[in-house]
Amino acid sequence: MPDIVITEFMDEAAVAALSADFDVRYDPKLVDRPDELAGLAAGAKALIVRNRTQVREPLIEAAGRLVAIGRLGVGLDNIDVVACRKRGIQVLPATGANDVSVAEYVITGVLMLLRGAFGASSDVAAGLWPRERLIGRETAGKVLGLIGFGSIARAVAHRAAGLGMEVVAYDPYVDPTDSAWARHHSRSLPLDQLLAISDAVSLHVPLSPETHHLLDAARLGRMRQGAVLINAARGGVIDEPALADAVRRGHLAGALLDVFETEPLGADNPFSGLANIWLTPHVAGVTLESNERVSAVTAENVRRALQAAFDEGRA
């Protein structure tokens, strides 16, 4: 049985580095074969997963020798952290390794959605010339509202300030007197006030009972008329039918969504046919560079955890 089971795609160099010292089963499609995964996990000392692999109590119970779970990313809503804690299993996210890629994705979305000139290639190629329809807005002088003010949101704030935007953020876990606000050219606001004044809003919170449908129909209705919304955090933070309705009615000018309550999206999703909602398949944090960083950090995290377990006689 392998020491380490890797269920989703990982940088090949990081896989090779682990394989030099451990018996590694790397199969990026294993996530789609949960029965086979459970059988392999039964003897594994470590799992390495992305966001699609559901590490719930049945899998944890089946993996009786498990010491560590390496997360190729930062979100932990697909892992039963409480059950892992009870079993003494370390859960090891790649904290900070994809901050740049997500921040650049968000800034790209702000520029694209406010300008509104993109997506007209087929019209222009067909000989149309819709200049007046494509007159959009500049980012300079606009207000960017960040819901959550962790490391990725701060990376976004730094870039937005460079574009001449005013940055406000809501985060009940960051004290309004914290020096981080000034360092990142931002100021703290209550959520409803942030929604009312922001030209663009970007989500940066984990999915939890507290944040589920944080942006429901009522809060979407409090957003500034013509504002745009970007979600590269977790899909369940937004009430998706309510968002589709707000865009369809013209209250919001558009949205860029990288995450969804159900992934992949079903064919009957509420965004079908809405030209000003842009959808990507949970790739905001994945670039060539970030994949290398995330994979290297995760491989090293798992290596250290297994070595410590070997030294202590637990593996």
Helices and strands as residue ranges (DSSP letters): E 4-6, H 12-19, E 24-26, G 30-32, H 34-41, E 46-49, H 57-62, E 68-71, H 81-87, E 90-93, H 99-115, H 121-125, G 132-134, E 143-147, H 151-162, E 166-170, H 180-183, E 186-188, H 191-197, E 200-203, H 217-222, E 227-231, G 235-237, H 240-248, E 252-257, E 277-279, H 288-311
